[in-house]
Amino acid sequence: MKTPAAILVEQKQPLVLDEVEIPPLRFGQVLVEIAATRICGSQIGEIDGVKGPDRWLPHLLGHEGGGTVLEVGPEVTHVKPGDRVVMHWRPGLGLQPKPPIYDWNGRKTNAGPITTFQRLSVVAENRLTVVPPGTDFELCCLLADTLTTGFGTVTNDARVRLGESVVIIGVGGIGLGAVLGASLAGACPVIAVDLFDHKLDKAKQFGATHTINSKQTDFRVAAEEILKGKADVVIDGTGNPAVLQEALALTAPKGRCVGIGVMPHDRTISINTLQFHFGKELTGSEGGSSLPAIDIPRQLRMIEHGRFDPKGMVSHRLKLEDVNDGIARMRSGETIHSIIHF
């Protein structure tokens, strides 16, 4: 059995669209029919080699989506055929087997515990969380990363407390989830910073009390004017070394600065560590330290009770054959959340 897929064959090149042969299910593996998946900045990072040369080429991509379980392998107990699932990259309940290897015209094609840029996917059991049958597949995509990582960055990594000031730099994708999470956590003010007005407008819809276009003004100076000082929490979604240094300078003496954007492996920043001896913190976030099996049901409950509605977060919808165009639009800053529908 074959499935259409987008394949990363060479870094810094467009994805190749073709069919791959699905391997037989092994211990702990699950076959999922994917209905929708999101293009995330992490895929651009993989394409560009942000973390370094890719040793696994060619390989499949994608780590967040929504789908239906078709078949389960040996020893799988947490999902069953017919279940609607959120597909996420953070480990959840169940087994983590060896990743599958697909066949692409006689060429071995690698995959991690989860890949979603394909119609059918062999996924590790612990990358799936069952949700109610009627759960919207686009919502599944958002629950997989935008909401779980965004909220987790705020509550787990930054430990935002009621009334604290929060500045979020870069409010597309995960940053927008962090804006919503900060608002729900009772932060005040919540300042969104970005290069694009359409992203800032969206941030206002999801809880930002103030916005700063950093293309038009020095965001640190503007934020300090709003705050009459420094921020309790600054979250950097850019991974840009110069921006991170400004984010750290904007952070209060005993505040927390959290990086969710991934800095290129060959870049560095220069920091005087004296500030850390007096209580300031700088840390990176790994998926907001989220626990999908716990966080996804909680967030669904909040949505059900009207605490928030994430539907307006999706800005673009496309088909798999348009994936390279979708990636280009994301690079340009045009999109906020692009969802591929199968």
Kinemage of the C-alpha trace (Angstrom):
@kinemage 1
@onewidth
@group {chain A} dominant
@subgroup {mainchain}
@vectorlist {calphas} color= white
{ca met a 1} P 0.000 0.000 0.000
{ca lys a 2} L 1.319 3.427 -0.954
{ca thr a 3} L 0.636 6.956 0.211
{ca pro a 4} L 1.335 10.367 -1.317
{ca ala a 5} L 3.980 12.201 0.699
{ca ala a 6} L 6.242 15.258 0.723
{ca ile a 7} L 9.867 14.120 0.998
{ca leu a 8} L 12.914 16.090 2.115
{ca val a 9} L 15.598 14.844 -0.258
{ca glu a 10} L 18.125 17.666 -0.033
{ca gln a 11} L 18.435 20.486 2.463
{ca lys a 12} L 17.614 24.014 1.293
{ca gln a 13} L 15.679 22.574 -1.647
{ca pro a 14} L 11.918 22.163 -2.304
{ca leu a 15} L 10.236 19.038 -1.014
{ca val a 16} L 9.681 16.251 -3.517
{ca leu a 17} L 6.074 15.086 -3.954
{ca asp a 18} L 5.732 11.390 -4.685
{ca glu a 19} L 4.383 8.139 -3.284
{ca val a 20} L 6.082 5.940 -0.682
{ca glu a 21} L 5.349 2.349 0.268
{ca ile a 22} L 3.962 1.919 3.781
{ca pro a 23} L 5.881 -0.652 5.847
{ca pro a 24} L 4.108 -3.364 7.880
{ca leu a 25} L 3.237 -2.330 11.410
{ca arg a 26} L 5.657 -3.382 14.100
{ca phe a 27} L 5.582 -3.375 17.899
{ca gly a 28} L 4.017 -0.144 19.207
{ca gln a 29} L 3.210 1.337 15.798
{ca val a 30} L -0.111 2.706 14.561
{ca leu a 31} L -1.359 3.384 11.036
{ca val a 32} L -3.204 6.715 10.876
{ca glu a 33} L -5.201 8.260 8.049
{ca ile a 34} L -4.395 11.951 8.271
{ca ala a 35} L -7.127 14.493 7.611
{ca ala a 36} L -5.149 17.685 8.301
{ca thr a 37} L -1.659 18.785 9.282
{ca arg a 38} L -0.008 22.133 10.017
{ca ile a 39} L 3.126 23.566 8.445
{ca cys a 40} L 5.312 24.518 11.407
{ca gly a 41} L 8.462 26.591 11.585
{ca ser a 42} L 10.282 23.447 12.666
{ca gln a 43} L 9.900 22.015 9.174
{ca ile a 44} L 11.579 25.106 7.740
{ca gly a 45} L 14.326 24.549 10.294
{ca glu a 46} L 14.772 20.978 9.068
{ca ile a 47} L 14.851 22.072 5.444
{ca asp a 48} L 17.404 24.801 6.194
{ca gly a 49} L 19.560 22.720 8.538
{ca val a 50} L 19.117 25.069 11.498
{ca lys a 51} L 20.300 22.321 13.872
{ca gly a 52} L 23.095 21.205 11.564
{ca pro a 53} L 23.606 18.812 8.627
{ca asp a 54} L 20.819 16.258 8.253
{ca arg a 55} L 22.100 12.680 8.630
{ca trp a 56} L 18.799 11.012 7.765
{ca leu a 57} L 18.064 12.106 4.198
{ca pro a 58} L 15.810 11.359 2.495
{ca his a 59} L 13.093 11.540 5.122
{ca leu a 60} L 9.476 12.499 5.678
{ca leu a 61} L 8.315 15.591 7.546
{ca gly a 62} L 5.551 16.975 9.744
{ca his a 63} L 4.828 16.541 13.449
{ca glu a 64} L 1.343 17.829 14.182
{ca gly a 65} L -2.006 16.827 12.795
{ca gly a 66} L -5.382 15.240 13.183
{ca gly a 67} L -6.486 11.888 11.841
{ca thr a 68} L -8.213 8.552 12.349
{ca val a 69} L -6.602 5.311 13.477
{ca leu a 70} L -6.877 2.626 10.796
{ca glu a 71} L -4.815 -0.194 12.268
{ca val a 72} L -2.685 -0.896 15.342
{ca gly a 73} L 0.451 -2.983 15.721
{ca pro a 74} L 1.359 -5.489 18.430
{ca glu a 75} L 1.066 -4.376 22.081
{ca val a 76} L -0.720 -1.107 21.306
{ca thr a 77} L -3.322 -0.478 24.031
{ca his a 78} L -4.048 3.267 24.195
{ca val a 79} L -5.619 3.670 20.747
{ca lys a 80} L -7.803 1.463 18.566
{ca pro a 81} L -9.107 1.495 14.980
{ca gly a 82} L -11.692 4.228 14.495
{ca asp a 83} L -10.304 6.551 17.168
{ca arg a 84} L -9.928 10.217 16.251
{ca val a 85} L -6.509 11.387 17.399
{ca val a 86} L -4.303 14.419 17.837
{ca met a 87} L -0.878 13.660 16.353
{ca his a 88} L 1.855 15.416 18.340
{ca trp a 89} L 5.641 15.388 18.586
{ca arg a 90} L 5.802 15.505 22.385
{ca pro a 91} L 5.635 12.006 23.934
{ca gly a 92} L 2.328 10.969 25.457
{ca leu a 93} L 0.882 7.672 26.636
{ca gly a 94} L 1.914 4.325 25.238
{ca leu a 95} L 4.885 2.775 23.523
{ca gln a 96} L 7.710 4.408 21.610
{ca pro a 97} L 8.954 1.895 19.023
{ca lys a 98} L 11.733 2.225 16.486
{ca pro a 99} L 10.796 4.683 13.726
{ca pro a 100} L 9.425 3.210 10.492
{ca ile a 101} L 11.388 3.115 7.248
{ca tyr a 102} L 9.391 3.649 4.056
{ca asp a 103} L 10.311 2.511 0.560
{ca trp a 104} L 10.528 5.182 -2.140
{ca asn a 105} L 11.133 3.517 -5.487
{ca gly a 106} L 13.642 1.161 -3.906
{ca arg a 107} L 15.252 3.854 -1.769
{ca lys a 108} L 14.990 3.737 2.014
{ca thr a 109} L 13.177 6.793 3.327
{ca asn a 110} L 13.445 7.585 7.011
{ca ala a 111} L 10.830 8.890 9.410
{ca gly a 112} L 10.738 9.826 13.069
{ca pro a 113} L 8.169 8.678 15.646
{ca ile a 114} L 5.665 10.887 13.797
{ca thr a 115} L 5.411 12.302 10.277
{ca thr a 116} L 2.346 14.046 8.883
{ca phe a 117} L 3.108 15.426 5.415
{ca gln a 118} L 1.420 12.352 3.931
{ca arg a 119} L -2.038 10.840 3.619
{ca leu a 120} L -1.234 7.664 5.593
{ca ser a 121} L 1.416 7.506 8.301
{ca val a 122} L 2.974 4.941 10.617
{ca val a 123} L 3.175 6.676 13.995
{ca ala a 124} L 4.460 5.722 17.429
{ca glu a 125} L 1.619 5.011 19.857
{ca asn a 126} L 2.916 7.647 22.290
{ca arg a 127} L 2.563 10.388 19.661
{ca leu a 128} L -1.215 9.987 19.595
{ca thr a 129} L -3.879 11.274 21.987
{ca val a 130} L -7.493 10.196 21.536
{ca val a 131} L -10.071 13.001 21.355
{ca pro a 132} L -13.896 12.955 21.104
{ca pro a 133} L -15.230 11.743 17.725
{ca gly a 134} L -16.531 15.147 16.641
{ca thr a 135} L -13.332 17.089 17.332
{ca asp a 136} L -12.460 19.310 14.380
{ca phe a 137} L -9.319 18.144 12.582
{ca glu a 138} L -7.951 21.693 12.328
{ca leu a 139} L -8.359 21.998 16.087
{ca cys a 140} L -6.389 18.754 16.412
{ca cys a 141} L -3.534 20.419 14.516
{ca leu a 142} L -3.576 23.390 16.894
{ca leu a 143} L -3.764 21.180 19.978
{ca ala a 144} L -0.730 19.257 18.744
{ca asp a 145} L 1.668 22.166 19.162
{ca thr a 146} L 0.381 25.743 18.939
{ca leu a 147} L -1.768 25.491 22.061
{ca thr a 148} L 0.126 22.864 24.068
{ca thr a 149} L 3.535 24.440 23.415
{ca gly a 150} L 2.279 28.023 23.609
{ca phe a 151} L 0.437 27.478 26.879
{ca gly a 152} L 3.238 25.312 28.308
{ca thr a 153} L 5.853 27.955 27.547
{ca val a 154} L 3.816 30.437 29.566
{ca thr a 155} L 2.855 28.264 32.522
{ca asn a 156} L 5.695 25.722 32.742
{ca asp a 157} L 8.795 27.469 31.406
{ca ala a 158} L 8.064 31.128 32.182
{ca arg a 159} L 5.904 30.345 35.246
{ca val a 160} L 3.732 33.401 34.601
{ca arg a 161} L 1.807 34.582 37.640
{ca leu a 162} L -1.369 36.638 37.814
{ca gly a 163} L -0.727 40.271 36.928
{ca glu a 164} L 2.825 39.830 35.630
{ca ser a 165} L 3.894 41.657 32.495
{ca val a 166} L 4.684 39.508 29.442
{ca val a 167} L 6.295 40.452 26.135
{ca ile a 168} L 6.094 37.937 23.272
{ca ile a 169} L 8.377 38.522 20.299
{ca gly a 170} L 7.157 36.830 17.118
{ca val a 171} L 3.427 36.100 17.158
{ca gly a 172} L 2.925 33.707 14.295
{ca gly a 173} L 2.354 30.049 15.125
{ca ile a 174} L 3.546 29.160 18.619
{ca gly a 175} L 3.904 32.830 19.560
{ca leu a 176} L 0.193 33.362 19.016
{ca gly a 177} L -0.507 30.398 21.286
{ca ala a 178} L 1.739 31.999 23.904
{ca val a 179} L -0.208 35.275 23.624
{ca leu a 180} L -3.450 33.429 24.301
{ca gly a 181} L -1.842 31.430 27.113
{ca ala a 182} L -0.485 34.571 28.775
{ca ser a 183} L -3.879 36.237 28.585
{ca leu a 184} L -5.631 33.206 30.089
{ca ala a 185} L -2.978 33.055 32.824
{ca gly a 186} L -3.886 36.598 33.888
{ca ala a 187} L -0.789 38.394 32.638
{ca cys a 188} L -1.034 42.185 32.355
{ca pro a 189} L -0.028 43.734 30.115
{ca val a 190} L 0.515 41.237 27.292
{ca ile a 191} L 2.665 42.920 24.651
{ca ala a 192} L 2.968 41.349 21.193
{ca val a 193} L 5.940 42.197 18.963
{ca asp a 194} L 6.227 41.339 15.282
{ca leu a 195} L 7.317 42.646 11.886
{ca phe a 196} L 3.864 42.270 10.344
{ca asp a 197} L 0.712 44.207 11.197
{ca his a 198} L -1.629 41.365 10.209
{ca lys a 199} L 0.010 39.146 12.829
{ca leu a 200} L -0.246 41.886 15.419
{ca asp a 201} L -3.930 42.351 14.600
{ca lys a 202} L -4.446 38.628 15.146
{ca ala a 203} L -2.549 38.829 18.443
{ca lys a 204} L -5.007 41.504 19.628
{ca gln a 205} L -7.868 39.093 18.900
{ca phe a 206} L -6.248 36.499 21.152
{ca gly a 207} L -5.377 38.596 24.177
{ca ala a 208} L -2.571 41.048 23.434
{ca thr a 209} L -3.204 44.329 25.249
{ca his a 210} L -0.507 46.182 23.286
{ca thr a 211} L 1.299 45.597 19.985
{ca ile a 212} L 4.626 46.808 18.611
{ca asn a 213} L 5.725 46.637 14.980
{ca ser a 214} L 9.476 46.089 15.299
{ca lys a 215} L 10.021 47.028 11.663
{ca gln a 216} L 8.881 50.552 12.479
{ca thr a 217} L 10.301 51.115 15.953
{ca asp a 218} L 12.834 49.821 18.480
{ca phe a 219} L 10.719 47.212 20.251
{ca arg a 220} L 12.717 47.291 23.499
{ca val a 221} L 12.372 51.052 23.851
{ca ala a 222} L 8.672 50.902 22.952
{ca ala a 223} L 7.998 48.075 25.415
{ca glu a 224} L 9.848 49.859 28.219
{ca glu a 225} L 7.715 52.955 27.597
{ca ile a 226} L 4.537 50.882 27.914
{ca leu a 227} L 5.804 49.079 31.022
{ca lys a 228} L 7.530 52.088 32.612
{ca gly a 229} L 10.432 49.700 33.085
{ca lys a 230} L 11.327 46.090 32.367
{ca ala a 231} L 9.144 43.027 31.778
{ca asp a 232} L 8.599 40.184 34.225
{ca val a 233} L 8.643 37.709 31.339
{ca val a 234} L 9.959 37.967 27.781
{ca ile a 235} L 9.366 35.143 25.313
{ca asp a 236} L 11.409 35.122 22.108
{ca gly a 237} L 9.964 33.193 19.196
{ca thr a 238} L 12.499 34.287 16.595
{ca gly a 239} L 15.716 32.434 17.413
{ca asn a 240} L 17.541 35.493 16.093
{ca pro a 241} L 20.670 36.123 18.230
{ca ala a 242} L 20.354 39.917 18.096
{ca val a 243} L 16.669 39.753 19.052
{ca leu a 244} L 17.372 37.351 21.914
{ca gln a 245} L 19.978 39.722 23.326
{ca glu a 246} L 17.446 42.552 23.223
{ca ala a 247} L 14.858 40.271 24.825
{ca leu a 248} L 17.243 39.518 27.668
{ca ala a 249} L 17.979 43.236 28.129
{ca leu a 250} L 14.226 43.888 28.322
{ca thr a 251} L 13.794 41.289 31.075
{ca ala a 252} L 13.536 42.552 34.651
{ca pro a 253} L 16.411 41.833 37.098
{ca lys a 254} L 14.510 38.893 38.577
{ca gly a 255} L 12.480 38.126 35.475
{ca arg a 256} L 12.438 35.160 33.111
{ca cys a 257} L 13.470 35.191 29.453
{ca val a 258} L 12.416 32.107 27.478
{ca gly a 259} L 13.470 31.194 23.953
{ca ile a 260} L 11.025 29.189 21.857
{ca gly a 261} L 12.623 30.056 18.517
{ca val a 262} L 15.608 27.844 17.635
{ca met a 263} L 18.885 29.661 17.023
{ca pro a 264} L 20.934 28.358 14.055
{ca his a 265} L 23.562 25.888 15.237
{ca asp a 266} L 26.449 28.040 13.995
{ca arg a 267} L 25.339 31.276 15.717
{ca thr a 268} L 26.060 32.473 19.255
{ca ile a 269} L 25.379 35.376 21.594
{ca ser a 270} L 27.701 37.034 24.081
{ca ile a 271} L 26.321 37.411 27.615
{ca asn a 272} L 27.665 38.803 30.858
{ca thr a 273} L 26.534 36.260 33.445
{ca leu a 274} L 26.492 38.656 36.413
{ca gln a 275} L 22.774 39.256 35.873
{ca phe a 276} L 22.036 35.571 36.457
{ca his a 277} L 23.618 35.636 39.917
{ca phe a 278} L 20.924 38.094 41.019
{ca gly a 279} L 17.898 36.173 39.843
{ca lys a 280} L 17.402 36.785 36.124
{ca glu a 281} L 16.778 33.602 34.153
{ca leu a 282} L 17.412 32.641 30.536
{ca thr a 283} L 16.129 29.307 29.335
{ca gly a 284} L 15.013 27.516 26.211
{ca ser a 285} L 11.694 25.764 25.815
{ca glu a 286} L 11.250 22.188 24.635
{ca gly a 287} L 7.638 22.143 23.564
{ca gly a 288} L 6.638 24.110 26.643
{ca ser a 289} L 7.364 20.951 28.681
{ca ser a 290} L 3.816 20.009 27.711
{ca leu a 291} L 2.234 16.648 28.520
{ca pro a 292} L -0.209 15.931 25.673
{ca ala a 293} L -2.202 13.250 27.480
{ca ile a 294} L -2.942 15.721 30.286
{ca asp a 295} L -2.918 19.078 28.509
{ca ile a 296} L -5.044 18.234 25.458
{ca pro a 297} L -8.115 17.073 27.461
{ca arg a 298} L -7.803 20.140 29.708
{ca gln a 299} L -7.689 22.496 26.758
{ca leu a 300} L -10.640 20.774 25.087
{ca arg a 301} L -12.580 21.248 28.314
{ca met a 302} L -11.727 24.948 28.348
{ca ile a 303} L -12.917 25.305 24.745
{ca glu a 304} L -16.132 23.416 25.554
{ca his a 305} L -16.813 25.812 28.447
{ca gly a 306} L -16.191 28.869 26.291
{ca arg a 307} L -12.901 30.003 27.826
{ca phe a 308} L -11.395 30.496 24.369
{ca asp a 309} L -12.044 29.688 20.710
{ca pro a 310} L -8.958 29.013 18.551
{ca lys a 311} L -10.740 28.713 15.197
{ca gly a 312} L -9.645 32.154 14.015
{ca met a 313} L -5.978 31.205 14.325
{ca val a 314} L -5.906 29.448 10.943
{ca ser a 315} L -5.039 31.888 8.168
{ca his a 316} L -4.405 29.611 5.145
{ca arg a 317} L -5.620 26.235 3.897
{ca leu a 318} L -4.004 24.223 1.126
{ca lys a 319} L -3.486 20.774 -0.373
{ca leu a 320} L -0.388 18.593 -0.111
{ca glu a 321} L 0.618 19.362 -3.688
{ca asp a 322} L 0.868 23.039 -2.680
{ca val a 323} L 3.177 22.387 0.285
{ca asn a 324} L 6.208 24.153 -1.201
{ca asp a 325} L 4.115 27.222 -1.914
{ca gly a 326} L 2.818 27.084 1.651
{ca ile a 327} L 6.368 26.941 2.995
{ca ala a 328} L 7.387 29.908 0.817
{ca arg a 329} L 4.421 31.932 2.093
{ca met a 330} L 5.390 31.090 5.664
{ca arg a 331} L 8.952 32.238 5.037
{ca ser a 332} L 7.657 35.545 3.701
{ca gly a 333} L 5.627 36.167 6.850
{ca glu a 334} L 2.313 36.042 4.973
{ca thr a 335} L 0.845 33.131 6.920
{ca ile a 336} L 0.129 32.576 10.590
{ca his a 337} L -1.182 29.018 10.570
{ca ser a 338} L -1.264 27.048 7.302
{ca ile a 339} L -3.232 23.807 7.373
{ca ile a 340} L -2.834 21.087 4.748
{ca his a 341} L -6.103 19.224 4.141
{ca phe a 342} L -6.097 15.754 2.587
